[in-house]
Amino acid sequence: AVRTANVSMRSQVDEDPELNGMGSTCTALLRDGTQLHLAHVGDSRGYVYADGELTQVTHDHTFVQHLIDTNQITEEEAERHPQRSVILRVVGHLDEEEIDTDTFNAVPGHRWLLCSDGLPRVVSAQTIGETLAGTDSPAATAERLVQLALAAGGPDNITVVVADVVDADERPPDTPDVVGAAALPGNMPAVSADGPAARAQRLTQPEDPPAPGPERPSTPSRPRWITFVLGVVGVAAALGLFVLGFRWWMASQYYVSKDADTVAVYRGRPEELGPLSLHERTQSTKLPVGTLVQNAREQVESGIRADNEADAQRILDNLWSQSSLCGNENAPLPPALTPTPSPTARPTEPTSPTLPVPSPAPGAPTVANARITPTPGGGTTITATHGPAQSPAASGESVAQAPTAPDSDDVPTIPWPECP
């Protein structure tokens, strides 16, 4: 079922590119006779409470769990890590071998718990174990865990499924109790009567008890388990909310970095998530990275985080003031502006290369006749006058060409502003 869902989601993304990046976690448990089969992808969790001990039987597919596994951070540091919500595996972007599977014996007296990450994020493992140790019914226990998470200020989706393994002669309730986010009313999209969701729904419907027949002592009767199938439905609802929240969060992130040799503004995060890119370029500039002072150049190469789009523009304005193009003497000159002696110039009259001047936008202020003049002792003087720019033919001087950012049809290019 998980493989089928993975292929189906990939097909939807191929048909509608706007769904690119869509994914879902899944933790499901299926009874087969006296065995329980587990399938797991993502950061939802599965637990079993047995002999007074709570054991997690799933492994989180998250970035912080990878850091823990490689001994880069501790579990305490992971709880405060800013990227603790980044998932490395989701249904819709899986290879077949990336689905975790396991098989367990169905032992009477064991109590199983399937939940979204909204429960363990705010409720400790000790409290979860103490709640599962109670004598309440599975439905009452699940409701209690949801209330504990809400009372702790749970910011995420909270879905809980609790099931007990009982002897064959102990008949469970015919109608399952659904709690948490799976119990909330909402409009569900129409599905095919023979699709995976429809088949899962039919499995959760109560069945009529079988007609009494001749006793066959050699074949023990089997308890009917329907609670576990609810895990797929509940976790799927949690994943839908997670995907929407993650896409909204990514759209509000901005940073300033380089695009080839020039400064640019990006929306998203600079990290890569497997084959997925978490950022897109929204603005280009004509500010060469090589003309910035060393500290600013290193910050741009690493990426400067911005609070929002306006803050990114403020960072751009500040970077202009730290460029040699705006007269910062601590910044390196671009190769086109390095003063070279003229073959015909006299020793006492050094050449005056002209600072590159971009073509101004209509109605915008201009900078013209900016030049670099060598001074006695090896120094350099930068002089700029404002006014209508002269062509090289009119001024009798050679004009160096400014480096330009790569052209793009859909990304706006920010022209050179008037230097501070």
N, C-alpha and C positions, 0 to 999 in steps of 0.2 A: 504493500500500500504506500509506503514512504517513497519507494522508487518510482511508482506510478505518479505520485504527486510531484516529484522532482521533474520528471519528463513533461508533465502537463504545464507546470509553471514556466519551464524553459520555452515551450511552444507559444505560450501567451506573450512572453517577452519578445520572441521573434516576430510575432504578428503586430505587436504594438510597442515600438521602441521607447515610448514614454514610460513604460513599466520597467525599464532597465534599472536594476538595483533592488527590485522587489524580492523578498525572501521570507522564510518562515522557519521557526524552530518547531521541533516535534519530539515529544516523549510519550511513547505508547506502550501498553502492556497487554498481551493477548494470552488467554488461557487455552491450552491444548492438553486435555486430559488432566494429568497430575503435574503438568509443567507450565511455567509462565515464560513467555518469550518477550524480551524487551528490545525496542528500537528507539534510538536516541540521536538527535541532532540539535545543537544549539546550547542555550543556557537555561532551559527549563530543567527540572530535576526530578529524580525518582529516589524514594527512600523505602526501607523496610525496617519496621520496629519488631524486634524479636528478642526474647529472653532479657528484657529490660534495657536493651541497647538500640540506639538509632544508628543506622548505617546508610550512607549515601551510595547508591549503586550506579549512578551516572557520573560522567566526567564533563565538566563545563568546557565548551568549545569557544572560549573567550580569549582576548588578548592578555588580560591580567593572569588568567590561569596558565597561559603559556609562559609568562614571566616567572610564575611560581614554580612551574615544572622545571625550568632551566636555572633555578636558584638565583634569579636576578632580583626578586623582591620577596617579602614575607607575606603570609596571609593577612596579617594586620595592616601592612602597607597597601595591599590590594583593595581593602575596604575603602580607602581614601584616594585611590588612584583616579585621575581625571578621565581615563579611558576604560574604566571598568565595564562600560556598557557596550564596548566594541566586540561584535561576534565574528568569529573566524569561519564558522560553517553554518549555512542556512539551507533549507530545502529550496530548490530552484537554482542553486549554484553548486551542485554536488557531483563528484564522481562516485561510482557505485561503492568503492571501498571506503568512502568517508562516512558511511552510516555505521554507528556503533550498535552492535547487537550482542545479546547475551541471553542465557537460558537459566532459569531457577526452578527448583522444586517447589510446588505449592504445599507448604507445611501448615496444617491446622494450627491456629493460634497466632500466626504471623499477621501483622497489619501493614498494608502497603499504602504509600502516599505518593501521588503525582501532583506536581504544582508548578506554576510559573515562577520566575525568579523574583516576583514581587513579594512572595512570602519569606524566603530565607534572607532577603536583603534587609528586612527590618525586624524579623523575629529570630532569636538565637536558636541554635540547634538544641540546646538544653531545654528551652521552653517548648519547642516542637515535640521533643521526645516525651516530656512530661504530659503534654496534652494527649498524645497518642496512647499513653499508658493508661488513660482513664477507661472507665467502663461504659461510657456513652456509646451510642450507636455510631456507625461510620458517618451518617449524615450530620448528626449533632456535633461530632468531632470536627468535621470539615467546616461547619459553620463557625465553630469556636475559633479555629485557626484563622479564618477570614477576619473575624472581629478583632482578634489580637493584632493582625497586620494593619487594619484600619486605625485602631487605637494608637499604634506606633507611628502613624503618619505616612503609611505606605504610599509613595508617589507613583508607583507603577501598577500595571494590571495585576490583580490577585485572583488566581484561579486554583482551586484545590479539589482533589478527588481522593477519597479515603475508602479502602476496601479491606475487608477481613477475610482470611482463609478459614473456612469452617468445615466441620465434618460433613460427609455426604448426606446424613440424615437431618442436618440443620438447613432448612430451606430459607434462602434470603428473600427479602421483599421482592414482589413482582415488579414494582414501579421504582426506578432509581430516583434518588434525590439529588438535584443539581444545585450547587451553591457557587458563590463567587461571581466572577464576570460571566461565566457560562449561563448563569441564571437570569441575567439582565435581559429584559425584552428588547427586541430590535428587529429591523427589517433584514431578512436574509435574502441573498440573490437566488433567483430560481435556478434549479439544477435539473439535470436530466434524471428521469425516473430510473435509469439504469446506471447512473454515474457513481463514482466512489462515495460522494456525500450521501446519496440516497441509500446506497447499500449500508453505509455506517448507521444511518438513521433507523433502517429496518432492524438492524441488530440490537438497537437499544429499546425496541418495543417489547412489552411483556408478552410472553408466549403462554398459550393455554397449557395447562398441565397435561401430560400424556395420559391417554386412556389406560386404565389398569389392565395388565396382562398377566400371563402366567409368570410366576416367579422363576428367575434363573439365577440361582446362588452363585454360579461361576462368573457372572458378569456384574461387578458392583455398579451401582448407580452413580452418576456423576452430577455434582452440583452445577447449576447454571450460573455462569458469571456474565454479567452484562455491565457491571460497574466499570471495568477496565476500559471498555470501548469509549466511555465518556472522556477519558484522558485526551484522546485525539481531538474531540470536539472542543473541549475546554482550552487546550493549549493553542489550537488554531485561532480561537478568538483572541487570546493574549497576543499572538504573533501579529495579527492584523493591526492592533493598536500600537505595538512596538514599531512596526515599519513606518506607520504614519508619523509617529513622534520623531523617529530618527531622521526622516527626510525633512521635516520642519526644522529640526535643530541644525542640520547641515546647511540649509538655505540661509541661516542667520549668521554664519561664520565667514569672516573675511581675513585676508592677510596680504601683505605686500612682499613680493619676491622678484626674481628675475625671469625674463623670457628671452632666451638666447643671451644677447649682450645688453639688453635694456631692462628698465624697471617696469613691472606690470602689477596689476591688482587681480587677485583671485578670490573666488567665493568657494567656501568649503574648508577642507583641512588638507595640509600638505602630505599626509600619510597615504599609503596605498593599502587597500584591503584585498589581498590576493590579486585577482585579475581586474578588480574594480578600482576606478579612479575616484577619489573623494573630493575632487576640486575641478573648477573650470575657470578659465581666464575671462574676466569681465571688462578689463580696461588695459590698453597698452599705452606707453609713453615713449617719447623720444629722448629720454634721459639715459645716457650710457652708464652702465654700472662702473665701468673703468674710470669715470671722472669723479667718483665719490671719494671722500676721505676714507682712510683704511677702516676705521671703526664702523662707519655707515655701510661700507661695501660688504664687510663680513656679516652685518646684520641682515642685509638684503639677501645675501647668498643663503643664509640660514632660514629666512622667512620672518617677517615682522607681523605679529598678530594684531589685528584691529578689532575694536569693539563692534563696529558697524561700517557701513559704506562711507558715511561721512568721516569717520575716524580714519579710514584708509586714505581719503583725500587729504586730510590734515598731515598724514605721514608723508605723502608725496610732496606736498609743499615744503615740508621740512627737509626732505632729501635734496630738493633743488638748491636750497641754501648751502648744502654741504658739497656741492659740485664745483669743479673748476670752471664750468661753463658760466657760473654766476659769480666768478671772481674769488672763490675760496682758495687762498694761496697754499693751504695745507693739502689740497687735493691734487692728484696727478692730472696732467693735461692729456687729452686724447691724442693719438698718434698724428692726426692731421694738423694739430696746432703746435707741434714742437718747432721752435724757431730754428731756421737754418740760414746760414749766410748766403747772400745772393752772389752769383759768380761775377757780376759786373759792379757790385757795390764797393765803395771805398771802405777801408778799415775803420774809418771814423764814423761811418754812416751805416749801422747795422740795419738789416731788413726788419720790417714790422709786419709779421704775418697777421692776417685778419681773423678774428674770432668768428666761428660759424654762426650765422644768423638765419634762423628758420623763416620761412614765409609766413607772415602773420595771417590769422583769420580775418575776414572782412570786419572792419570796425574795431579790431583789437589793437592795443598799443604795440609799438615796434621798437626793436633795438637795432641800431645801424652803426656801421663804422667802428665796431668794437675791435681793438687790436692789442697785441702783446708786443711791448717794446723792451728789448734788452737794455739794461742800464750798466754803467761802469761797475766793475766788481762782480759781475756774474749774476746780478739780480734781474728781475723781470717786472715790468709795470703793465697792468691791464687797464685799458681805457675804453669806456663805452659811452656813446652819446645817443640820446633818444631823438627820434625823428624819422622821416621817411627814409627807408632803406634805399641806397644807391646800388645800381647794378655794377658789376666789375668793370664794364666798359666806361661807365660814367665816372667812376672814381679813379680809374687807372691802377687799381690794385687787384691782386689775385685773392679770391675768396675761397677758403677751405670749405669743403662740403661736410655737413654734420652727419654723424651716424644716424640712421633711421631704424625704427623697429620694423619687424616683418609686417607686411600688409595683411589685413584680414577683412573679409567681407562682413563679418557679423560681430567683431569686437571693436568698440570705439577706440580711437587713438587720441590721447591727450596731447595737444600741441604744447610747445614751450611757453610757459607763462613769462610774464615780466619778472626778472630776478628781483629778490628782496633788496 
